[in-house]
Amino acid sequence: MGTSFKAGGFGGGNPAEGMWHTMEQVRSEFEKRVGRRMGRGDVRAAVLALLAEKPMHGYQIIREIEERSGGSWKPSAGSVYPTLQLLADEGLISSEESNGRKTYALTDTGREEASSAEASVPWKTDENEGTGFTVLPKAGMELAHAAAQVRRTGSPEQIKQAVAVLDDARRQLHSILAQD
């Protein structure tokens, strides 16, 4: 994000206006990242992991990835179907057509590959560590929504308190980065 914070608060000038501008930038930045593009290896690992559970057709795979990532990653058909073709060319999956749909399943070689790819599935998070790629953006979105609600319905005193809380949160976040 290209946002900089001045010593007097969020963006200088009127601290409350600066805070709302900054929160809008944060919200906008996180929304841009929803549905972000993932690398080929991520799509590959995700497809292998899902097919290790059960055979699926392409759109089932897309929906499962979206659901398991909490909506933050929805690969396009243009990334999933070429990955399926590549995996088939490598002998890791086979396909069977039924009712006009191709259903994909792992081969024995594919099962071996899937077991090594399982650890790198991008939607998996360690709930205790909070290391998933959706944890921080989700927290930021929730904070931005709460700040927007204070702006819409809060009294001038409540808005002033919200500015102080957010300014303190910003300082604490920078403090985290400054730790060894």
C-alpha positions as CSV (number, residue, x, y, z in Angstrom):
1,M,0.0,0.0,0.0
2,G,1.3,3.4,-0.8
3,T,-0.3,5.1,2.2
4,S,2.0,7.1,4.6
5,F,1.0,8.3,8.0
6,K,2.1,11.6,9.4
7,A,3.1,12.1,13.0
8,G,-0.2,14.1,13.8
9,G,-2.4,11.1,12.9
10,F,-3.8,9.6,9.7
11,G,-2.7,11.8,6.8
12,G,-2.2,15.1,8.8
13,G,-4.6,18.0,8.7
14,N,-8.0,17.1,10.2
15,P,-7.2,13.8,11.9
16,A,-10.7,12.4,11.6
17,E,-10.9,13.1,7.8
18,G,-7.4,11.6,7.3
19,M,-8.5,8.5,9.2
20,W,-11.6,8.0,7.1
21,H,-9.5,8.5,3.9
22,T,-6.9,6.0,5.1
23,M,-9.6,3.4,6.2
24,E,-11.1,3.7,2.8
25,Q,-7.7,3.1,1.2
26,V,-7.2,0.0,3.4
27,R,-10.7,-1.3,2.5
28,S,-10.1,-0.7,-1.2
29,E,-6.6,-2.4,-1.1
30,F,-8.0,-5.5,0.7
31,E,-10.9,-5.8,-1.7
32,K,-8.5,-5.7,-4.6
33,R,-6.7,-8.7,-3.2
34,V,-9.8,-10.7,-2.9
35,G,-9.8,-13.1,-5.9
36,R,-6.1,-12.3,-6.4
37,R,-4.1,-14.3,-8.8
38,M,-2.3,-17.3,-7.4
39,G,0.7,-18.9,-9.0
40,R,0.6,-22.1,-11.1
41,G,2.0,-24.1,-8.3
42,D,-0.8,-23.0,-6.0
43,V,-3.4,-24.1,-8.5
44,R,-1.6,-27.4,-9.1
45,A,-1.3,-28.1,-5.3
46,A,-5.0,-27.2,-4.8
47,V,-6.2,-29.4,-7.6
48,L,-4.1,-32.4,-6.4
49,A,-5.3,-31.9,-2.8
50,L,-8.9,-31.8,-3.8
51,L,-8.7,-34.8,-6.1
52,A,-7.0,-36.7,-3.3
53,E,-10.3,-36.5,-1.4
54,K,-12.6,-37.5,-4.3
55,P,-13.0,-37.3,-8.1
56,M,-14.4,-34.0,-9.2
57,H,-15.2,-32.0,-12.4
58,G,-13.6,-28.7,-13.1
59,Y,-16.2,-26.4,-11.8
60,Q,-16.5,-28.4,-8.5
61,I,-12.8,-27.8,-8.1
62,I,-13.2,-24.1,-8.6
63,R,-16.1,-23.9,-6.1
64,E,-14.2,-25.9,-3.5
65,I,-11.1,-23.7,-3.7
66,E,-13.3,-20.6,-3.4
67,E,-15.2,-22.1,-0.4
68,R,-12.1,-23.4,1.4
69,S,-10.2,-20.1,1.0
70,G,-13.2,-18.2,2.5
71,G,-13.9,-16.6,-0.8
72,S,-10.5,-14.9,-1.1
73,W,-9.4,-17.1,-4.0
74,K,-11.5,-18.1,-6.9
75,P,-9.3,-19.5,-9.7
76,S,-10.6,-19.0,-13.2
77,A,-11.6,-21.8,-15.5
78,G,-8.6,-20.5,-17.6
79,S,-6.2,-21.5,-14.9
80,V,-7.9,-24.7,-13.6
81,Y,-8.6,-26.5,-16.9
82,P,-5.1,-26.1,-18.3
83,T,-3.7,-27.3,-15.0
84,L,-6.0,-30.4,-15.3
85,Q,-4.8,-31.0,-18.8
86,L,-1.2,-30.7,-17.7
87,L,-1.7,-33.1,-14.8
88,A,-3.4,-35.5,-17.3
89,D,-0.4,-35.2,-19.7
90,E,1.9,-36.0,-16.7
91,G,-0.1,-39.1,-15.9
92,L,-1.1,-37.8,-12.5
93,I,-4.9,-37.7,-13.2
94,S,-7.3,-39.5,-15.5
95,S,-10.7,-38.3,-16.7
96,E,-14.0,-40.0,-17.4
97,E,-16.8,-38.4,-19.2
98,S,-20.3,-38.8,-17.9
99,N,-23.4,-36.8,-18.6
100,G,-21.4,-34.3,-20.7
101,R,-18.9,-33.6,-17.9
102,K,-15.4,-34.8,-17.4
103,T,-14.7,-36.0,-13.9
104,Y,-11.1,-36.1,-12.9
105,A,-9.5,-38.6,-10.5
106,L,-5.9,-39.2,-9.3
107,T,-3.9,-42.1,-10.7
108,D,-1.6,-44.0,-8.4
109,T,1.3,-41.7,-9.4
110,G,-1.0,-38.8,-8.8
111,R,-1.8,-40.0,-5.2
112,E,2.0,-40.0,-4.4
113,E,2.4,-36.5,-5.8
114,A,-0.7,-35.3,-4.0
115,S,0.6,-36.5,-0.6
116,S,3.7,-34.3,-1.0
117,A,1.7,-31.3,-2.3
118,E,-0.8,-31.5,0.7
119,A,1.4,-29.4,3.0
120,S,1.5,-26.5,0.5
121,V,-2.2,-26.1,-0.1
122,P,-2.7,-22.3,0.0
123,W,-6.1,-22.3,1.8
124,K,-4.8,-24.2,4.8
125,T,-4.1,-22.1,7.8
126,D,-2.7,-22.8,11.3
127,E,-5.6,-21.4,13.3
128,N,-3.3,-21.0,16.3
129,E,-0.6,-19.2,14.4
130,G,-2.9,-17.2,12.1
131,T,-0.5,-17.7,9.2
132,G,-3.1,-18.2,6.4
133,F,-3.1,-15.7,3.5
134,T,-6.6,-14.5,4.3
135,V,-6.2,-13.8,8.1
136,L,-4.7,-10.3,7.9
137,P,-6.9,-9.0,5.0
138,K,-10.0,-10.2,6.8
139,A,-9.0,-8.5,10.0
140,G,-8.3,-5.3,8.1
141,M,-11.7,-5.4,6.3
142,E,-13.5,-5.9,9.6
143,L,-11.6,-3.0,11.1
144,A,-12.4,-0.8,8.1
145,H,-16.1,-1.7,8.3
146,A,-16.2,-0.9,12.1
147,A,-14.5,2.5,11.4
148,A,-17.0,3.2,8.6
149,Q,-19.9,2.4,11.0
150,V,-18.5,4.8,13.6
151,R,-18.2,7.5,10.9
152,R,-21.8,7.0,9.8
153,T,-23.5,6.8,13.2
154,G,-21.0,8.0,15.8
155,S,-21.2,11.3,17.7
156,P,-18.3,13.7,17.3
157,E,-16.8,12.5,20.6
158,Q,-17.1,8.8,19.5
159,I,-15.4,9.7,16.2
160,K,-12.6,11.4,18.2
161,Q,-12.2,8.3,20.3
162,A,-12.1,6.1,17.2
163,V,-9.4,8.2,15.7
164,A,-7.3,7.7,18.9
165,V,-7.9,4.0,18.9
166,L,-6.9,3.6,15.2
167,D,-3.9,5.8,15.6
168,D,-2.8,3.7,18.6
169,A,-3.4,0.5,16.5
170,R,-1.2,1.8,13.7
171,R,1.6,2.5,16.2
172,Q,1.3,-0.9,17.6
173,L,1.4,-2.5,14.2
174,H,4.6,-0.6,13.4
175,S,6.0,-1.7,16.7
176,I,5.4,-5.4,15.8
177,L,7.5,-4.9,12.7
178,A,10.3,-3.2,14.7
179,Q,10.7,-6.3,17.0
180,D,13.6,-8.7,16.4
